[in-house]
């Protein structure tokens, strides 16, 4: 299911995040999913550190990508990972 990103003030950021979403959606195993998740997490932290997006936009993106990750993880057979995901994403939300 394609992710619907909120409107963003910068097209480069929008297209980068769209690319990360596609990577998450197309992951064929848990290792690949985790790799793409870590790349996305790093990108979101860089956006936060550079103040490239307002905090509210980052919060919404965090929620969207958390949902996508959980769906994909469950689809690939790893539903017990939700707690660790929540803890990892909390770094981005700060």
C-alpha positions as CSV (number, residue, x, y, z in Angstrom):
1,X,0.0,0.0,0.0
2,X,1.6,3.3,-1.1
3,X,2.3,5.8,1.7
4,X,0.7,9.3,1.4
5,X,3.3,11.8,2.5
6,X,2.1,15.2,3.8
7,X,2.8,18.3,1.8
8,X,6.4,19.3,2.3
9,X,8.0,22.7,1.6
10,X,10.9,21.2,-0.3
11,X,10.6,18.9,-3.3
12,X,14.0,17.3,-2.8
13,X,13.0,16.2,0.7
14,X,9.7,15.0,-0.6
15,X,11.3,12.8,-3.4
16,X,13.9,11.5,-1.0
17,X,11.3,10.4,1.5
18,X,9.2,8.9,-1.3
19,X,12.2,6.9,-2.3
20,X,12.7,5.6,1.2
21,X,9.0,4.7,1.4
22,X,9.3,2.7,-1.8
23,X,12.4,0.9,-0.4
24,X,10.5,-0.1,2.7
25,X,7.5,-1.3,0.7
26,X,9.7,-3.4,-1.6
27,X,11.9,-5.0,1.1
28,X,11.9,-8.8,0.5
29,X,13.2,-9.9,3.9
30,X,13.6,-8.6,7.4
31,X,17.3,-7.7,7.0
32,X,16.6,-5.5,3.9
33,X,13.7,-3.9,5.7
34,X,15.9,-3.1,8.7
35,X,18.6,-1.7,6.5
36,X,16.2,0.7,4.7
37,X,14.7,1.6,8.1
38,X,18.1,2.6,9.4
39,X,18.8,4.7,6.3
40,X,15.5,6.4,6.7
41,X,16.1,7.0,10.4
42,X,19.4,8.6,9.7
43,X,17.9,10.9,7.0
44,X,15.1,12.0,9.4
45,X,17.6,12.7,12.1
46,X,19.7,14.8,9.7
47,X,16.6,16.7,8.7
48,X,15.9,17.3,12.3
49,X,19.4,18.4,13.1
50,X,19.5,20.8,10.1
51,X,16.1,22.2,11.1
52,X,15.1,21.4,7.5
53,X,11.5,20.7,8.5
54,X,9.3,21.9,11.3
55,X,9.0,19.6,14.3
56,X,5.3,18.9,13.5
57,X,6.1,17.7,10.0
58,X,8.8,15.4,11.4
59,X,6.3,14.0,14.0
60,X,3.8,13.3,11.2
61,X,6.5,11.6,9.1
62,X,7.6,9.6,12.1
63,X,4.1,8.3,12.5
64,X,3.6,7.5,8.8
65,X,6.9,5.6,8.5
66,X,6.4,3.8,11.8
67,X,3.1,2.5,10.5
68,X,4.7,1.5,7.2
69,X,7.6,-0.2,8.9
70,X,5.2,-2.2,11.3
71,X,3.0,-3.2,8.4
72,X,6.0,-4.5,6.4
73,X,7.6,-6.2,9.4
74,X,4.4,-8.0,10.1
75,X,4.0,-8.9,6.5
76,X,7.5,-10.4,6.4
77,X,6.9,-12.4,9.6
78,X,8.3,-10.4,12.5
79,X,5.4,-9.0,14.4
80,X,7.3,-9.2,17.8
81,X,9.6,-6.4,16.9
82,X,7.2,-3.5,17.6
83,X,8.6,-2.5,21.0
84,X,12.2,-2.1,19.6
85,X,10.8,-0.1,16.7
86,X,9.1,2.3,19.1
87,X,12.3,2.8,21.1
88,X,14.4,3.4,18.0
89,X,12.0,5.9,16.5
90,X,11.9,7.8,19.8
91,X,15.4,9.1,18.9
92,X,14.0,10.7,15.7
93,X,11.0,12.3,17.5
94,X,13.2,14.3,20.0
